[in-house]
Amino acid sequence: MNNKMMRSVILAVGFAATSLAVARSDVRDGNAMVGPVKADKYSIDGSTMGKAELYGYMGDLRDREHITGIVLKRGGNDDQRRVIGSIARTLELKAFEQDGRDLKPIDLPAVAPPPPPIENAAAPAAAAPPADADSSH
């Protein structure tokens, strides 16, 4: 094979690999499509992961693919909706649940109120005069 033909073959294989990766992606219309799996697991892009791994993966997709939302596919339970909502809130994304062909917003968990300010109960001590000061002059 000559160099020109070898480049063509390599280029064709590269395009095929790229198209497979794009076809496999679970990102649609700016939303990451997450499938619920039993035992508090989630599936996306052919991988199954727990909530900590999902959080990291969603952060990566937000930065790399610029997703704007997370969609929990049909079949999720209340705990899985809560996890998706919490991840979305933390990463400043929208959260949805697939409802047939429509997307239904997931109520995001309330933001915890800030803790009350800590008040210093001890009054500041009055400044003592310097030890070398002599008041007998």
CNS distance restraints for C-alpha pairs under 8 A (distance, minus, plus):
assign (resid   1 and name CA) (resid   5 and name CA) 6.29 0.50 0.50
assign (resid   1 and name CA) (resid   6 and name CA) 6.41 0.50 0.50
assign (resid   2 and name CA) (resid   6 and name CA) 6.24 0.50 0.50
assign (resid   3 and name CA) (resid   7 and name CA) 6.15 0.50 0.50
assign (resid   4 and name CA) (resid   8 and name CA) 6.36 0.50 0.50
assign (resid   5 and name CA) (resid   9 and name CA) 6.32 0.50 0.50
assign (resid   6 and name CA) (resid  10 and name CA) 6.23 0.50 0.50
assign (resid   7 and name CA) (resid  11 and name CA) 5.97 0.50 0.50
assign (resid   8 and name CA) (resid  12 and name CA) 6.07 0.50 0.50
assign (resid   9 and name CA) (resid  13 and name CA) 6.23 0.50 0.50
assign (resid  10 and name CA) (resid  14 and name CA) 6.17 0.50 0.50
assign (resid  11 and name CA) (resid  15 and name CA) 6.21 0.50 0.50
assign (resid  12 and name CA) (resid  16 and name CA) 6.18 0.50 0.50
assign (resid  13 and name CA) (resid  17 and name CA) 6.17 0.50 0.50
assign (resid  14 and name CA) (resid  18 and name CA) 6.16 0.50 0.50
assign (resid  15 and name CA) (resid  19 and name CA) 6.11 0.50 0.50
assign (resid  16 and name CA) (resid  20 and name CA) 6.26 0.50 0.50
assign (resid  17 and name CA) (resid  21 and name CA) 6.34 0.50 0.50
assign (resid  18 and name CA) (resid  22 and name CA) 6.25 0.50 0.50
assign (resid  19 and name CA) (resid  23 and name CA) 5.99 0.50 0.50
assign (resid  20 and name CA) (resid  24 and name CA) 6.09 0.50 0.50
assign (resid  21 and name CA) (resid  25 and name CA) 6.33 0.50 0.50
assign (resid  24 and name CA) (resid  45 and name CA) 6.30 0.50 0.50
assign (resid  24 and name CA) (resid  46 and name CA) 7.71 0.50 0.50
assign (resid  25 and name CA) (resid  45 and name CA) 5.42 0.50 0.50
assign (resid  26 and name CA) (resid  32 and name CA) 5.89 0.50 0.50
assign (resid  26 and name CA) (resid  33 and name CA) 5.22 0.50 0.50
assign (resid  26 and name CA) (resid  34 and name CA) 7.49 0.50 0.50
assign (resid  26 and name CA) (resid  44 and name CA) 6.18 0.50 0.50
assign (resid  26 and name CA) (resid  45 and name CA) 5.42 0.50 0.50
assign (resid  27 and name CA) (resid  31 and name CA) 5.41 0.50 0.50
assign (resid  27 and name CA) (resid  32 and name CA) 4.47 0.50 0.50
assign (resid  27 and name CA) (resid  33 and name CA) 5.91 0.50 0.50
assign (resid  27 and name CA) (resid  67 and name CA) 7.66 0.50 0.50
assign (resid  28 and name CA) (resid  32 and name CA) 6.53 0.50 0.50
assign (resid  28 and name CA) (resid  33 and name CA) 7.11 0.50 0.50
assign (resid  30 and name CA) (resid  66 and name CA) 7.09 0.50 0.50
assign (resid  30 and name CA) (resid  67 and name CA) 4.61 0.50 0.50
assign (resid  30 and name CA) (resid  68 and name CA) 5.53 0.50 0.50
assign (resid  30 and name CA) (resid  69 and name CA) 6.62 0.50 0.50
assign (resid  31 and name CA) (resid  67 and name CA) 5.45 0.50 0.50
assign (resid  31 and name CA) (resid  68 and name CA) 5.91 0.50 0.50
assign (resid  31 and name CA) (resid  69 and name CA) 4.57 0.50 0.50
assign (resid  31 and name CA) (resid  70 and name CA) 5.27 0.50 0.50
assign (resid  31 and name CA) (resid  71 and name CA) 6.37 0.50 0.50
assign (resid  32 and name CA) (resid  44 and name CA) 7.98 0.50 0.50
assign (resid  32 and name CA) (resid  58 and name CA) 7.72 0.50 0.50
assign (resid  32 and name CA) (resid  61 and name CA) 7.90 0.50 0.50
assign (resid  32 and name CA) (resid  67 and name CA) 6.68 0.50 0.50
assign (resid  32 and name CA) (resid  69 and name CA) 6.37 0.50 0.50
assign (resid  32 and name CA) (resid  70 and name CA) 4.80 0.50 0.50
assign (resid  32 and name CA) (resid  71 and name CA) 5.95 0.50 0.50
assign (resid  33 and name CA) (resid  44 and name CA) 6.73 0.50 0.50
assign (resid  33 and name CA) (resid  70 and name CA) 6.27 0.50 0.50
assign (resid  33 and name CA) (resid  71 and name CA) 4.90 0.50 0.50
assign (resid  33 and name CA) (resid  72 and name CA) 6.29 0.50 0.50
assign (resid  33 and name CA) (resid  73 and name CA) 6.51 0.50 0.50
assign (resid  34 and name CA) (resid  42 and name CA) 6.44 0.50 0.50
assign (resid  34 and name CA) (resid  43 and name CA) 5.72 0.50 0.50
assign (resid  34 and name CA) (resid  44 and name CA) 5.20 0.50 0.50
assign (resid  34 and name CA) (resid  70 and name CA) 7.10 0.50 0.50
assign (resid  34 and name CA) (resid  71 and name CA) 5.88 0.50 0.50
assign (resid  34 and name CA) (resid  72 and name CA) 5.00 0.50 0.50
assign (resid  34 and name CA) (resid  73 and name CA) 5.84 0.50 0.50
assign (resid  35 and name CA) (resid  42 and name CA) 5.62 0.50 0.50
assign (resid  35 and name CA) (resid  43 and name CA) 4.83 0.50 0.50
assign (resid  35 and name CA) (resid  44 and name CA) 6.36 0.50 0.50
assign (resid  35 and name CA) (resid  72 and name CA) 5.97 0.50 0.50
assign (resid  35 and name CA) (resid  73 and name CA) 4.97 0.50 0.50
assign (resid  35 and name CA) (resid  74 and name CA) 7.41 0.50 0.50
assign (resid  35 and name CA) (resid  76 and name CA) 7.79 0.50 0.50
assign (resid  36 and name CA) (resid  40 and name CA) 7.84 0.50 0.50
assign (resid  36 and name CA) (resid  41 and name CA) 6.52 0.50 0.50
assign (resid  36 and name CA) (resid  42 and name CA) 4.85 0.50 0.50
assign (resid  36 and name CA) (resid  43 and name CA) 6.35 0.50 0.50
assign (resid  36 and name CA) (resid  72 and name CA) 6.85 0.50 0.50
assign (resid  36 and name CA) (resid  73 and name CA) 6.62 0.50 0.50
assign (resid  36 and name CA) (resid  74 and name CA) 7.59 0.50 0.50
assign (resid  36 and name CA) (resid  75 and name CA) 6.48 0.50 0.50
assign (resid  36 and name CA) (resid  76 and name CA) 5.25 0.50 0.50
assign (resid  36 and name CA) (resid  80 and name CA) 7.18 0.50 0.50
assign (resid  37 and name CA) (resid  41 and name CA) 4.95 0.50 0.50
assign (resid  37 and name CA) (resid  42 and name CA) 5.10 0.50 0.50
assign (resid  37 and name CA) (resid  43 and name CA) 6.54 0.50 0.50
assign (resid  37 and name CA) (resid  48 and name CA) 7.84 0.50 0.50
assign (resid  37 and name CA) (resid  76 and name CA) 7.92 0.50 0.50
assign (resid  40 and name CA) (resid  50 and name CA) 6.60 0.50 0.50
assign (resid  40 and name CA) (resid  51 and name CA) 7.44 0.50 0.50
assign (resid  40 and name CA) (resid  79 and name CA) 7.88 0.50 0.50
assign (resid  40 and name CA) (resid  80 and name CA) 6.79 0.50 0.50
assign (resid  41 and name CA) (resid  48 and name CA) 6.57 0.50 0.50
assign (resid  41 and name CA) (resid  49 and name CA) 5.54 0.50 0.50
assign (resid  41 and name CA) (resid  50 and name CA) 4.73 0.50 0.50
assign (resid  41 and name CA) (resid  51 and name CA) 6.78 0.50 0.50
assign (resid  42 and name CA) (resid  48 and name CA) 5.47 0.50 0.50
assign (resid  42 and name CA) (resid  49 and name CA) 5.36 0.50 0.50
assign (resid  42 and name CA) (resid  50 and name CA) 6.19 0.50 0.50
assign (resid  42 and name CA) (resid  51 and name CA) 7.33 0.50 0.50
assign (resid  42 and name CA) (resid  54 and name CA) 7.25 0.50 0.50
assign (resid  43 and name CA) (resid  47 and name CA) 5.49 0.50 0.50
assign (resid  43 and name CA) (resid  48 and name CA) 4.34 0.50 0.50
assign (resid  43 and name CA) (resid  49 and name CA) 6.36 0.50 0.50
assign (resid  44 and name CA) (resid  48 and name CA) 6.65 0.50 0.50
assign (resid  49 and name CA) (resid  53 and name CA) 5.73 0.50 0.50
assign (resid  49 and name CA) (resid  54 and name CA) 6.07 0.50 0.50
assign (resid  50 and name CA) (resid  54 and name CA) 6.06 0.50 0.50
assign (resid  51 and name CA) (resid  55 and name CA) 6.04 0.50 0.50
assign (resid  51 and name CA) (resid  83 and name CA) 7.15 0.50 0.50
assign (resid  52 and name CA) (resid  56 and name CA) 6.50 0.50 0.50
assign (resid  53 and name CA) (resid  57 and name CA) 6.12 0.50 0.50
assign (resid  54 and name CA) (resid  58 and name CA) 5.97 0.50 0.50
assign (resid  55 and name CA) (resid  59 and name CA) 6.23 0.50 0.50
assign (resid  55 and name CA) (resid  87 and name CA) 6.00 0.50 0.50
assign (resid  56 and name CA) (resid  60 and name CA) 6.29 0.50 0.50
assign (resid  57 and name CA) (resid  61 and name CA) 6.20 0.50 0.50
assign (resid  58 and name CA) (resid  62 and name CA) 6.02 0.50 0.50
assign (resid  59 and name CA) (resid  63 and name CA) 6.31 0.50 0.50
assign (resid  59 and name CA) (resid  91 and name CA) 6.68 0.50 0.50
assign (resid  60 and name CA) (resid  64 and name CA) 5.84 0.50 0.50
assign (resid  60 and name CA) (resid  65 and name CA) 7.91 0.50 0.50
assign (resid  61 and name CA) (resid  65 and name CA) 5.04 0.50 0.50
assign (resid  61 and name CA) (resid  66 and name CA) 6.41 0.50 0.50
assign (resid  61 and name CA) (resid  67 and name CA) 6.23 0.50 0.50
assign (resid  62 and name CA) (resid  66 and name CA) 4.53 0.50 0.50
assign (resid  62 and name CA) (resid  67 and name CA) 4.77 0.50 0.50
assign (resid  62 and name CA) (resid  68 and name CA) 7.04 0.50 0.50
assign (resid  63 and name CA) (resid  67 and name CA) 7.75 0.50 0.50
assign (resid  67 and name CA) (resid  93 and name CA) 7.86 0.50 0.50
assign (resid  68 and name CA) (resid  93 and name CA) 5.30 0.50 0.50
assign (resid  68 and name CA) (resid  94 and name CA) 6.27 0.50 0.50
assign (resid  69 and name CA) (resid  88 and name CA) 7.10 0.50 0.50
assign (resid  69 and name CA) (resid  93 and name CA) 4.89 0.50 0.50
assign (resid  69 and name CA) (resid  94 and name CA) 4.25 0.50 0.50
assign (resid  69 and name CA) (resid  95 and name CA) 5.61 0.50 0.50
assign (resid  69 and name CA) (resid  96 and name CA) 7.37 0.50 0.50
assign (resid  70 and name CA) (resid  84 and name CA) 7.15 0.50 0.50
assign (resid  70 and name CA) (resid  88 and name CA) 6.69 0.50 0.50
assign (resid  70 and name CA) (resid  93 and name CA) 7.03 0.50 0.50
assign (resid  70 and name CA) (resid  94 and name CA) 6.22 0.50 0.50
assign (resid  70 and name CA) (resid  95 and name CA) 5.00 0.50 0.50
assign (resid  70 and name CA) (resid  96 and name CA) 6.15 0.50 0.50
assign (resid  71 and name CA) (resid  95 and name CA) 6.04 0.50 0.50
assign (resid  71 and name CA) (resid  96 and name CA) 4.62 0.50 0.50
assign (resid  71 and name CA) (resid  97 and name CA) 5.33 0.50 0.50
assign (resid  71 and name CA) (resid  98 and name CA) 6.47 0.50 0.50
assign (resid  71 and name CA) (resid 103 and name CA) 7.67 0.50 0.50
assign (resid  72 and name CA) (resid  76 and name CA) 6.75 0.50 0.50
assign (resid  72 and name CA) (resid  81 and name CA) 7.17 0.50 0.50
assign (resid  72 and name CA) (resid  84 and name CA) 7.10 0.50 0.50
assign (resid  72 and name CA) (resid  95 and name CA) 7.90 0.50 0.50
assign (resid  72 and name CA) (resid  96 and name CA) 6.21 0.50 0.50
assign (resid  72 and name CA) (resid  97 and name CA) 4.68 0.50 0.50
assign (resid  72 and name CA) (resid  98 and name CA) 6.08 0.50 0.50
assign (resid  73 and name CA) (resid  97 and name CA) 6.07 0.50 0.50
assign (resid  73 and name CA) (resid  98 and name CA) 4.98 0.50 0.50
assign (resid  74 and name CA) (resid  97 and name CA) 7.03 0.50 0.50
assign (resid  74 and name CA) (resid  98 and name CA) 5.41 0.50 0.50
assign (resid  74 and name CA) (resid  99 and name CA) 6.71 0.50 0.50
assign (resid  74 and name CA) (resid 100 and name CA) 7.80 0.50 0.50
assign (resid  76 and name CA) (resid  80 and name CA) 5.81 0.50 0.50
assign (resid  76 and name CA) (resid  81 and name CA) 6.55 0.50 0.50
assign (resid  77 and name CA) (resid  81 and name CA) 6.27 0.50 0.50
assign (resid  78 and name CA) (resid  82 and name CA) 6.15 0.50 0.50
assign (resid  79 and name CA) (resid  83 and name CA) 6.24 0.50 0.50
assign (resid  80 and name CA) (resid  84 and name CA) 6.17 0.50 0.50
assign (resid  81 and name CA) (resid  85 and name CA) 6.05 0.50 0.50
assign (resid  81 and name CA) (resid  97 and name CA) 7.65 0.50 0.50
assign (resid  81 and name CA) (resid 106 and name CA) 6.88 0.50 0.50
assign (resid  82 and name CA) (resid  86 and name CA) 6.06 0.50 0.50
assign (resid  82 and name CA) (resid 108 and name CA) 7.41 0.50 0.50
assign (resid  82 and name CA) (resid 109 and name CA) 7.14 0.50 0.50
assign (resid  83 and name CA) (resid  87 and name CA) 6.12 0.50 0.50
assign (resid  84 and name CA) (resid  88 and name CA) 6.05 0.50 0.50
assign (resid  84 and name CA) (resid  95 and name CA) 6.66 0.50 0.50
assign (resid  85 and name CA) (resid  89 and name CA) 6.09 0.50 0.50
assign (resid  85 and name CA) (resid  95 and name CA) 5.61 0.50 0.50
assign (resid  85 and name CA) (resid 106 and name CA) 6.32 0.50 0.50
assign (resid  85 and name CA) (resid 107 and name CA) 6.76 0.50 0.50
assign (resid  85 and name CA) (resid 108 and name CA) 4.75 0.50 0.50
assign (resid  85 and name CA) (resid 109 and name CA) 6.48 0.50 0.50
assign (resid  86 and name CA) (resid  90 and name CA) 6.18 0.50 0.50
assign (resid  86 and name CA) (resid 108 and name CA) 6.43 0.50 0.50
assign (resid  86 and name CA) (resid 109 and name CA) 6.19 0.50 0.50
assign (resid  87 and name CA) (resid  91 and name CA) 6.14 0.50 0.50
assign (resid  88 and name CA) (resid  92 and name CA) 5.77 0.50 0.50
assign (resid  88 and name CA) (resid  93 and name CA) 4.59 0.50 0.50
assign (resid  88 and name CA) (resid  94 and name CA) 5.80 0.50 0.50
assign (resid  88 and name CA) (resid  95 and name CA) 5.76 0.50 0.50
assign (resid  88 and name CA) (resid 108 and name CA) 7.81 0.50 0.50
assign (resid  89 and name CA) (resid  93 and name CA) 6.03 0.50 0.50
assign (resid  89 and name CA) (resid  94 and name CA) 7.32 0.50 0.50
assign (resid  89 and name CA) (resid 108 and name CA) 6.54 0.50 0.50
assign (resid  89 and name CA) (resid 109 and name CA) 7.71 0.50 0.50
assign (resid  94 and name CA) (resid 105 and name CA) 7.85 0.50 0.50
assign (resid  95 and name CA) (resid 105 and name CA) 5.92 0.50 0.50
assign (resid  95 and name CA) (resid 106 and name CA) 5.36 0.50 0.50
assign (resid  95 and name CA) (resid 107 and name CA) 7.73 0.50 0.50
assign (resid  95 and name CA) (resid 108 and name CA) 7.35 0.50 0.50
assign (resid  96 and name CA) (resid 103 and name CA) 5.77 0.50 0.50
assign (resid  96 and name CA) (resid 104 and name CA) 5.32 0.50 0.50
assign (resid  96 and name CA) (resid 105 and name CA) 4.29 0.50 0.50
assign (resid  96 and name CA) (resid 106 and name CA) 4.96 0.50 0.50
assign (resid  97 and name CA) (resid 103 and name CA) 5.64 0.50 0.50
assign (resid  97 and name CA) (resid 104 and name CA) 5.16 0.50 0.50
assign (resid  97 and name CA) (resid 105 and name CA) 6.24 0.50 0.50
assign (resid  97 and name CA) (resid 106 and name CA) 6.19 0.50 0.50
assign (resid  98 and name CA) (resid 102 and name CA) 6.12 0.50 0.50
assign (resid  98 and name CA) (resid 103 and name CA) 4.80 0.50 0.50
assign (resid  98 and name CA) (resid 104 and name CA) 6.29 0.50 0.50
assign (resid  99 and name CA) (resid 103 and name CA) 5.60 0.50 0.50
assign (resid  99 and name CA) (resid 104 and name CA) 6.22 0.50 0.50
assign (resid 129 and name CA) (resid 133 and name CA) 6.93 0.50 0.50
